[in-house]
Amino acid sequence: MTETTQQLFLVYGGALREPTSDVYAEPGNLDVCGIFDSYETAYEAWQRASYRSVDDALVRYRIVPLF
């Protein structure tokens, strides 16, 4: 039996305390865009979310590989 692995990516973001920090102002209130099965689809979701908040210097979105 062949074992396969699956790579998943989480896209999330929210407002930071300061523009130069990596500390979220409200960690319990993050915008979770979803979990994606390819980096390409995760990147597309990241682009959409980032574009919605382009005028807010405190908002950051990230793509995180889950496993």
Buried (B, 14 or more C-beta within 10 A) or exposed (E): EEEEEEEEBBBBBBBBEEEEEEEBEEEEEBBEBEBBEEEEEBBEBBEEBBEEBEEEEBBBBBBEEEE
